[in-house]
Amino acid sequence: MGMNEAETRARLIEPKLRAAGWTDLHLSREFYYNRDYQYTQGKIILVGDRIQRGKPKRVDYLLRYTDSFPIAVVEAEPEDSPPEAGLEQAKRYARDLGLAFAYSTNGHEIVEYDFFKHASQILDRFPSPQDLWLRWQENTGLNRPVPGKIKEAPAVYGLPDKQTNPLLYPYCPESLCGKRPYYFQEVAIREVLLRIMRGQRRILLTMATGTGKTFVAFQTVWKLIRSRWLQNRHPERPARVLFLADRIILRDQAYNTFSPFATGTSEPRFLIEGHPPNLNRDLYFGIYQTLWSPNEEGKRLFECFPPDFFDLVIIDECHRSGWGTWREILDHFASAIHLGMTATPKQDENIDTYAYFCSEEPEVYIDPEHPERGTWRPPAYQYSLGQGIEDGFLATYKVHVVRTTVDAQGLRLEDAIEQGAEVFIPEDVEPRPVYYTPQFEREITLPDRTQVMVRHLASLLRRFGPMDKTMVFCVDMEHARRVARLLQDELGPETGLDNYAVPIISEEGEEARRWLEDFANSEKCAPVVATTAELLTTGVDVPSCRNIVFMKTISSPVLFKQIVGRGSRLDPAADKYWFRIIDYTGATRLFDQWDRPPVPPPQPPQGPLTAGVDGVVYHAETRDLIAGASVSIRTGPNTQQGPIRTDGEGRFSFRALPEGTLTLIVRAPGFVGKELRVETVANEIQFVEVPLKPQKGKPGKIRVEGLEVTIQDEIIFTVDATGQQLTLSQYRDYIRGKIIEAAPTQKTLRDIWVDPEKRRRFMEDLRRASVHPELLAEIEGWAEADTIEGWAEADTYDLLAHLAFGMPIRTRSQRAEAFLNREQAFLRKHREEARRVILELLDKYRMGGIEQLDPEIFSVSPFRDWGGASKISLWFGGLEQLGDALHTLRERLYPVEEVAV
């Protein structure tokens, strides 16, 4: 018989690793292996309000060329197993970790899978660290020019020396930055560095909110700067980096993340806050708005920097910035490497994040099994919110969907008037026949609906935890202020807080900044609730946020993902591992769209540039010609001609256009802008007339007061296996059906329950179907709170029998007392020590249920202190008699006589 896995590893596999040059000593920080390397934390599984961790992913050996460069995985098998038995598992681990080499071995033969060659081979020894490193370099193109990318060979400096190669250079020490990169962050850093070193100029990272994009950027810059790789490209001057955002809070968060670069003697960081520019730092942090600002001579701030000033520009939240006006800033620094970071890349006919940042990536099939779906150029690395939740790095969530009567049925003004409501219609508004949720608070204000929603939310917060940090997303600033005031009135008096709920609708002003900082601070108890329209959708890091509330309609999966991401961060210090989504407007319908695979990117028109467009812009009402209007024409994703200005006669002209459908964009001060499609034809000039309507004041909102609004329905439970969302009554019916499916009669249920193995399988099947016994008491407590007490003490069997067959509820204490009253003869037939064991078992049952009556119970205190099963069995006359006593105890706690056959 061969050695087991542990023996095989110790006696056969590890000696082979050491013989090949790998060591288990980490002091050298190179050529070593991590034994039993756990790279995920295990999915957070929510049962009621308690969490359990799923099984984490763990690889037997992770081989590291240097501390910051893992290169291969090894899966060990017992000696008498085939060497390839663990190969598929090793390949899965290698794919997760972004590694090119995977090994499976029984200690004698070694099977290697090479992801570069897409093939395996049998080996009798492991490759050395240097062998793998040389193969990796050769296959990734680091030691040869990359045709078609840049004219010169890529500048790959110091490959033999880990101090001058950013791939091999150590991460910023944990003692300085507070943490070490997770596995997916390591992959992201490595993929970005590889592309930079191969000469790639445009790079995209797509990583879910809460997964540390800024930390990835920091570690990437740390390696590039500290290894001097960037500076070696131009030894005459220092390397410089610009971190570009569109919000002050994002800029400041990045500035703080990069703080390890600062030492006691130097400060390389600089916050760009206005003119004149400081040209003597290395790491710059700015927002588009500041860089766009002009000085007294009209020169914009970004133009005061030389075009080649920066080596690397990092664009945060690049899906929503870097286009239109801001594109000029990026174009000014076009020679720099542009690293875009986003959780939600846009890809449509107007803005295509992929088209800009992924143009140098290889084109691949969207789905290799379905080539007809087309191709795309993927980001350098992707890590989705779904994967983050699966790995256990992001919080999981509960969904609570609520509809008011007016949201369910819509609102006709005639019906409202008949109900006695007052309707106020501004003079400039033409009413719709019927209004639905998307128009509420945008076109028509319903104070009674808002009041009902706020009261309902306040009742939920009282139940869930009135001091749990909560974000409420509202339609506009006015709506956010109203919701904050009403929530303050509801819960302020109960909590004694004057700032229980506050509107955070702007970064401007000292009070707004203080509220934002205090809300984001886990150690500050107030504000508890922040209402907002747009400001909190991205960038604000509030790990302790437990509730995300939708009081505005959402149509964009991109925006939906951003908002939900506000709750996805873990906060172990606050014991926060999950969050609630409370949805009053149907936003959660977008769940099924947010991780969809990409569609083929839109293609710009092809062919010769021989078409043209001429046109004229005029006042739509007076037909007066408009001089100085801004006109541009979009020819493809992220590409356009213009803007140009109309001449004194309102005319414009474009030439050298492709044939196809183009988009003409016209803007003029005091007029409503316009976009229109233009069909161009090769070798022809199209003439377009563009009438612009004058801008008018924002139309007023209809207001309806005195409307009868109630909560129509609530969806509380989600069936994981199917995605079904169920109301309380629907979920009870669902549970009843699942129980009866497995146990058609109460006697069948009782027979399953008293048999440990049958009960285990039965409960596993229920849990797989999203039926959690831990929730049953909570469910029944909600359903019948006025009529039944003691649900938390109810025996799980009785809850199941009550839901399925309508049987009365008994608590575990009641069942234990009934057993003592009924089974004195059973107790008397045992000796005193055995009776003591039975009474202790009954106490264990009272506390924890029937699972405490399985044989494993004898390994815990006090039974362990009494000598465990082997000694206790002597008090019963032997192990078989002890087993019989346990079986009888289970049977008689649930007497067959009480069961309706």
Steps between C-alpha positions, in 0.01 A plus 500: 500500500638840401548804722211735564511858373665648809774236498545533125548875535752473783704206368480532123368833368678751721842334455445527122412869533811566707713305253375729221602812695175587677505546876245531778709775662354844430790702636670534163173627345573304182482145361264375772163339532193578712368176643118467521455848360145624561415768247130560561319552828196287420165636389294673767178299533215685664263300720252729663716781633791268574783419265691185418808472282507265205807289429798719403716417200839361594786379282746240632807696385535846347847544346638854513795616289514803730278613782295709258506264203313167533565278200346150545271279709549138608221263603601193700334157477552180706781278380275234347286753307566578132729803471241691294223450759533858625579665167158654430487641848852640461398660170198664665721642774756622245228675297374676814851609593593606146787252477635322195620173654304236693629171640339185636711225655488180705860547606645283225368637172420866443247626244561856384237711322640795307234765429723658235504176300152383611650154551635268771809285537633238743812594702715314752614821673371853556646785290735733682395859583728633227361255243143616565599867500679469165203315347262765635709782351526327165127438471388844620730683259696690761836415348419594140336788309124503462417553129245764420482649848773764502783577263783421738545180698331517838728629771537198729758591758677280753319173443767300683482729802190508715597847631467659154216294354156625614348154458746358750542804723338450846158640583481793737557340843192425706659700783471812280173456312308287750419202279626252245330459160232233466546244225287689246682825576830319437370385162384853412835655595690237303285538188535880500877486549540239227320724252694809599830316464398373155442857387121515521366856542130450577392255772168429674426340838141399570459422869186508711439772755668411828774284349779754537563659160685792658716260705583312179598828336716592800687166503550523122649848532707391800666228292552726197650784704703308758651267240591817303354339190309813397795728563736275303302598191629858544784510755525878470178564695287326766202282419165672548145371546162675484198352677193652334148488646178693459418550868695653784431210734646250251806718451555530874450127562769424241734762650469326839546152350832613349625629838774229535695690233542786745798477734618715783728690266300527176142532380464399133120536499317813390130590499419706192266770626554792262741735329794523477611139450774347711745321270732367770315193632471140378148385589210733409135464595235711329147522369399590145320815610814647659726408210249662260494828690663798316742756641473875443643462148243233415751214504357188654688337788574174318655699214755640746653152529725387214327228292770246593504598869329181621608141433179347630147641529257299712135577418266403783136413423596531135159381376347837587791735442763576244253574221361813343671807641726303734635300206720797413687448829574137414598593147744761635682221688462252213863382518449368855375155585127525578370252758121507526326357806130430527246272662257542213642568154259661257467361152250664271493714193593815693761392752698182471752455779629189328563678169728757665688291756498154338598587144839332547361182658472183288159437347331189639162329473241620748398136542741246344221241492279739301721687251190648339468735798797694370829620641624771732819632657475429875655702782840409640318344796141465620369419848123521536283571800352152466848345518588717799191375685575139396857530631385660825683830455175696454188505709198301393153653513131457573239655274182655641266625225206723594224656286248763594151489351573796277820336367315177432201659327623832364327834561229666295442860601124456446497210748700703751252787480208258545670369816502854637866579436611850407683526168722801418603530133750771394396712202785378278429127552283279281386210725540137395192274498668271755820518706721206601799451729763648261311832499446519876701786655635589155183632337248460779556541873306267732568598863265229628691228314830628637353510851377139477835379365691681775274363774540151359879541479505629858311188613753280321792686657343460844477125438839455335699747710428873518872584528605306188662734244260547208518670159174612338515583128243761404383657175649848543631737764154616599386141547815415699442793735136402556582133571776603743264733688225238527743229618644742755148564629434124523819382669672812633286517818551127569879514462558844647703600193451836332685377192356150478413551130671760281494584128848459345450656160819697440870492579494875539475677833650418841182343639456267201864387523473438873181297457664296226812432708299410811265273307794315344673461837403166655585632846255794475145402591340791312384581243332159480308558177629690198255595227641595161414542134831428323798582721525168686455276195876446467824559679375548856652226714259410784586140595253500790198581276241227561201628304476626141156651432358580157237774497591597143450299184812369330515402133876456460664172611823700527353743755321216680826309544674813627231565761484140620879510523466758779398217733734229376804578715566283804553663837611233751555766767127577487410132450361588155514212251173558313263781415138558407364643179163662574335573168188718468528565125574166332870571452598143588354378172844596363675225696473261206676749269797623702745218433396427146779405261602777264350554161716553193626860508339740255711542190563843348404539134759350269618601156650808333465842663334672206161608640410847626231684697400866465230664702342802660385564861205732569245605764210254485236768564632813325721323241779747581843355415716409802866600474761345730311177567721204591470213249677163505439173319559163665644245257538207742544410866723768652585655160362821357577807293458837666366678683507788252303827507233609257591809297314830490227339286454203732677260261741214564687248286673162552709304249695171493218309668433125471185364338231385742285618790669783690381716790488881469522686835398867515513732804445875536470726807138562593371212287412136561777283352423245232641169374383356170597217267649577161533241222816575303575369151847462349598781263186702585423804717190482723325824600339517848278765656514512880227699680572566870230584751573774754552383858217562741491477874479153645132399489328480835380179658140401548424459870236266641409521868250302705552179299421167665817288477581173675759223471359248252752215524845404622743247358736387772647165406715396206538137394870478414469202267244667272523871578128508586398789723211413730270677741463362851188300414657373177812392688292309756320322217837426338633348824183295546537357151866408550430325831207299362701411191750318723261391778143458372359418847579609853599142588753503216639829630523358853676182382752711306554726799597232751748334259827701500608404145156552343463830687840619377414429135155654542641821648769526232232474231293771670796734528590449135144608423546820711295366791698585812364369831672788678259734317181310575446647845556851363257433216228366727562780747430754221194312385336440835669735742171591669390143570806289574787561738831321548587447136872520569465202739295293256640164397596492131299181448191671639550802276523270197193301609309822567579647158435178309215338695360771728610325820521700825837646600702353788821641639800281574447564871141376475613182325774438759252549788247269333770233464591522869135471602429214262820294514579450868506123447764542227713710733465265800627199309842666463761535774559839659800596280304414186201706618735793552612463137139487374403811700807684365404394147153645559656830606713499185183437298321793668784727397582376151239256369513143383848536345627489860381138520732366230797280607751783440365674812717283723813679381394830665480610861384368747495160326865536398589570864313183604720287277323531166290236329732212592467551879139624497398189304603290802228670705244380243644150463701554183521709183201327339283573805614862502396528133164342584444754778572789263262353242226453763548856625450636147198277438324589826559874476284475186251226597333332208166525679480877443543462124203512264564217253 
